[in-house]
Amino acid sequence: MGRFVARGGGGDRGGGFRGGRGVDRGGRGGGFGDRGGRGGGFRGGFGGDRGGFGGDRGGRGGGRGGGRGGFGDRGGRGSPRGGFGGRGSPRGRGSPRGGGRGGAGGMRGGRTVIVEPHRFEGAFIVKGKEDALATKNLVVGESVYGEKRVSVEEAENKIEYRVWNPFRSKLAAGMMAGLENIHIKPGAKVLYLGAASGTTVSHVSDMVGPEGLVYAVEFSHRSGRDLINVAKKRPNIIPIVEDARHPLKYRMLVGMVDVIFSDVAQPDQARIVAYNAQYFLKNGGHCVISIKANC
């Protein structure tokens, strides 16, 4: 009667419970061992837990074997996390946790907007993270140059304000920088020389309100087209596409005004303003001139 060998040919790794071809961790033709090869047992072979073709976690069909492919529990076609079933899985494309990151949101809800009157009548300060200069929108729901709008509900009325960017308007920059007076207020009649596309003119239109008037003079025909489009929605703007050096050409269009604002950026700007004032400025009226450093 021979001696039992623990790690020999029929022993632990050579044919016993953890050896040989058909046992525990055996080769390709093993029997019913715990972790055998293709023919292994509990964790191997065709029906093994971690091996073979049908194993739970091994071999070609194992859940974690065979490159996570095959036909097993965690691998293969239709499996929860492996093989060809991956893209249709709960976290694949089109999954509940997929999708976009949300669209562009509007103003944050639940935040109270505080609007205070500016020291210049017709202008306002919108309080927030950064205070902003604004005017009350004469045409509610309409932007002129893509500026932000702020709506405030007071009692039963909804009032809309347009933020006035001082980096796009010399008049707004002067107001923010501490001009003593701009002489533009509700009900005033203003002659605006150098109106361009109507960016600042639209805010002056807001300030003077429906009782006031803005005569906007612009020489460039291209800018004049934009100015006319702004004036179509604002009845208190009268666009004039003409050279401010020749006020006699538009004398039949312009009445007497309270204020002349000039932004023509010409070397003889003072003469242009004086010439227009001679025809259109009321006694006791005012002039505001925006002067470039090199003019």
C-alpha positions in Angstrom: 0.0 0.0 0.0 1.6 3.2 -1.2 2.1 6.4 0.8 -0.2 9.4 0.2 1.8 12.4 -1.2 0.5 15.9 -0.4 1.9 17.8 -3.5 2.7 15.0 -5.9 1.2 13.6 -9.0 -2.2 12.9 -7.5 -1.6 15.3 -4.6 -2.7 18.8 -3.8 -1.5 20.5 -7.0 -1.0 17.5 -9.1 -4.3 15.7 -9.2 -5.7 16.2 -5.7 -8.0 18.8 -4.5 -5.8 21.7 -5.9 -3.9 20.0 -8.7 -3.9 18.0 -11.8 -5.8 18.5 -14.9 -9.3 17.9 -13.6 -9.2 19.0 -10.0 -9.0 22.1 -7.9 -6.7 24.3 -10.1 -5.8 21.8 -12.7 -5.3 21.9 -16.4 -7.4 21.8 -19.4 -9.2 18.5 -19.1 -9.9 18.4 -15.4 -12.8 16.9 -13.7 -14.7 18.5 -10.9 -12.1 20.3 -8.8 -12.6 23.6 -7.1 -10.7 25.9 -9.5 -9.9 23.6 -12.4 -9.3 24.5 -16.0 -11.7 24.0 -18.9 -13.0 20.8 -17.4 -12.7 22.0 -13.9 -15.2 21.8 -11.1 -16.7 24.3 -8.7 -14.7 27.3 -10.0 -13.6 26.0 -13.3 -14.5 24.0 -16.3 -17.7 24.3 -18.3 -19.9 24.9 -15.3 -17.3 26.1 -12.8 -17.7 29.2 -10.7 -14.6 31.1 -11.9 -13.4 29.1 -14.8 -14.2 27.5 -18.1 -16.9 28.4 -20.5 -19.8 28.7 -18.0 -18.0 29.7 -14.9 -19.2 32.6 -12.7 -16.0 34.6 -12.7 -13.6 32.8 -15.0 -12.8 31.4 -18.4 -14.6 32.4 -21.6 -17.9 32.6 -20.0 -16.8 33.8 -16.6 -18.0 37.0 -15.2 -14.5 38.4 -14.7 -12.7 36.0 -16.9 -11.9 36.1 -20.6 -11.6 39.9 -20.7 -15.0 40.3 -19.2 -16.6 38.8 -22.2 -18.4 35.6 -22.9 -21.7 34.3 -21.4 -21.2 34.4 -17.7 -22.6 36.3 -14.8 -20.5 39.4 -15.1 -19.4 39.2 -18.6 -20.6 38.5 -22.1 -23.5 39.5 -24.2 -26.3 41.0 -22.3 -24.4 40.9 -19.0 -24.8 43.7 -16.5 -21.2 45.0 -16.8 -19.3 43.3 -19.5 -19.1 42.2 -23.1 -21.7 43.4 -25.5 -24.1 44.4 -22.8 -22.1 47.3 -21.5 -23.5 50.1 -23.7 -27.0 49.2 -22.8 -26.3 48.9 -19.1 -27.6 51.2 -16.4 -24.6 53.5 -16.8 -24.0 53.2 -20.5 -25.0 55.6 -23.2 -28.6 56.9 -22.6 -28.4 55.8 -19.0 -30.3 57.4 -16.2 -27.2 59.2 -15.0 -26.1 60.3 -18.5 -27.5 63.2 -20.5 -26.6 66.8 -20.7 -25.4 69.2 -18.0 -28.4 71.5 -18.2 -29.1 74.4 -20.5 -28.4 78.1 -20.1 -30.3 79.4 -17.1 -32.0 82.7 -16.6 -31.7 84.9 -13.6 -31.6 83.0 -10.3 -35.0 82.7 -8.7 -36.0 83.7 -5.3 -33.6 86.7 -5.2 -35.1 90.1 -4.4 -33.9 92.8 -6.8 -33.5 96.3 -5.3 -33.6 99.3 -7.6 -32.8 102.7 -6.2 -33.0 106.1 -8.0 -29.8 107.6 -9.2 -29.0 111.2 -8.3 -29.6 112.1 -12.0 -33.4 112.0 -12.6 -34.4 109.2 -14.9 -31.5 106.9 -14.1 -31.4 104.1 -11.5 -29.0 101.8 -9.6 -29.7 98.1 -9.6 -28.4 96.7 -6.4 -26.7 93.2 -6.5 -23.4 91.5 -6.3 -22.1 94.4 -8.4 -24.3 97.6 -8.6 -25.2 98.5 -12.1 -26.5 101.7 -13.7 -29.9 101.3 -15.5 -32.7 103.1 -17.1 -36.4 102.3 -17.1 -37.2 100.5 -20.4 -39.5 102.6 -22.5 -40.3 99.5 -24.7 -40.9 96.6 -22.3 -39.5 93.3 -23.5 -37.1 94.8 -26.1 -33.3 95.0 -25.9 -31.4 97.4 -28.2 -27.9 96.0 -28.2 -28.2 92.7 -26.2 -28.1 94.5 -22.8 -29.4 92.7 -19.6 -32.9 93.5 -18.4 -34.2 93.4 -14.9 -37.9 93.1 -14.0 -39.3 94.4 -10.8 -42.9 93.9 -9.6 -44.3 96.9 -7.7 -47.8 96.4 -6.5 -49.7 95.3 -9.6 -47.3 96.8 -12.1 -44.2 95.2 -13.6 -41.4 97.6 -14.3 -38.4 96.6 -16.5 -35.0 98.2 -16.3 -32.2 98.1 -18.9 -28.6 97.8 -17.6 -26.5 100.6 -19.0 -22.9 99.5 -19.6 -20.4 102.3 -18.9 -17.8 100.5 -21.1 -20.1 101.0 -24.1 -21.3 104.5 -23.4 -19.3 107.7 -22.7 -22.3 109.3 -21.0 -22.8 106.3 -18.7 -19.1 106.4 -17.9 -19.3 110.0 -17.0 -22.3 109.5 -14.8 -20.4 106.7 -12.9 -17.3 108.7 -12.7 -19.0 111.6 -11.0 -20.2 114.2 -13.5 -21.8 117.1 -11.6 -24.8 117.3 -14.0 -25.8 116.0 -17.4 -29.0 118.2 -17.7 -30.9 115.2 -19.2 -34.1 114.5 -17.3 -37.7 113.3 -17.9 -39.5 115.6 -20.3 -36.3 117.2 -21.7 -35.7 117.8 -25.4 -32.2 116.7 -26.4 -30.1 117.2 -29.6 -27.7 114.3 -29.7 -24.8 114.8 -32.2 -22.9 111.7 -33.2 -25.7 109.2 -32.4 -23.9 106.2 -34.1 -26.1 103.0 -33.9 -28.3 104.3 -31.1 -26.7 102.5 -28.1 -26.5 105.6 -25.8 -29.4 107.3 -27.6 -31.7 104.5 -26.5 -30.9 105.1 -22.8 -31.3 108.9 -23.2 -34.7 108.0 -24.8 -35.5 106.1 -21.6 -34.4 109.0 -19.4 -36.5 111.7 -21.1 -39.5 109.4 -21.3 -42.5 109.6 -23.5 -42.9 113.4 -22.8 -39.4 114.1 -24.0 -37.7 114.1 -27.4 -34.3 113.0 -28.7 -33.1 114.4 -32.1 -30.3 112.0 -33.0 -27.9 113.2 -35.7 -25.6 110.7 -37.4 -23.5 111.2 -40.5 -22.7 107.5 -41.3 -25.3 105.8 -43.5 -24.4 102.4 -42.1 -24.8 103.4 -38.5 -27.8 105.5 -39.6 -29.7 102.3 -40.6 -29.3 100.8 -37.2 -30.3 104.1 -35.6 -33.5 104.2 -37.7 -34.3 100.6 -36.6 -34.0 101.7 -33.0 -36.2 104.7 -33.6 -39.0 102.5 -35.2 -39.8 101.1 -31.7 -39.2 104.4 -29.8 -41.5 107.2 -30.8 -39.5 109.8 -28.9 -36.4 109.4 -31.1 -36.2 111.4 -34.3 -33.3 110.0 -36.4 -31.4 112.4 -38.7 -28.8 111.0 -41.1 -26.9 114.2 -41.9 -23.6 115.9 -41.2 -23.6 117.9 -37.9 -21.3 120.5 -39.5 -24.3 121.7 -41.6 -27.2 122.2 -39.2 -29.1 124.2 -41.8 -29.7 121.0 -43.7 -32.0 119.7 -40.9 -33.2 122.9 -39.4 -36.8 122.1 -40.5 -36.7 118.9 -38.5 -35.4 120.1 -35.1 -37.1 122.3 -32.7 -35.6 124.2 -29.8 -33.9 121.9 -27.3 -32.9 122.0 -23.6 -29.6 120.1 -24.0 -27.1 119.4 -26.7 -25.0 116.3 -26.2 -22.0 115.9 -28.6 -20.0 112.8 -29.3 -18.7 113.5 -32.8 -15.0 113.1 -32.1 -13.8 115.7 -34.5 -11.0 118.3 -34.1 -13.5 121.2 -34.6 -16.1 119.7 -32.3 -16.5 122.8 -30.2 -17.3 124.8 -33.3 -19.8 122.2 -34.4 -21.6 122.4 -31.0 -21.6 126.2 -31.0 -23.0 126.3 -34.6 -25.9 123.9 -33.6 -26.5 125.8 -30.4 -26.9 129.0 -32.4 -29.9 127.5 -34.1 -31.4 125.0 -31.7 -30.5 125.7 -28.1 -33.0 127.5 -25.8 -31.9 130.4 -23.8 -30.5 129.0 -20.5 -29.9 125.6 -22.2 -26.9 123.4 -21.6 -24.2 121.6 -23.7 -22.4 118.4 -22.7 -19.4 117.5 -24.9 -17.5 114.2 -24.9 -13.9 115.0 -26.0 -11.4 112.5 -27.2 -7.8 112.9 -25.9 -6.4 113.5 -29.3 -9.1 115.9 -30.6 
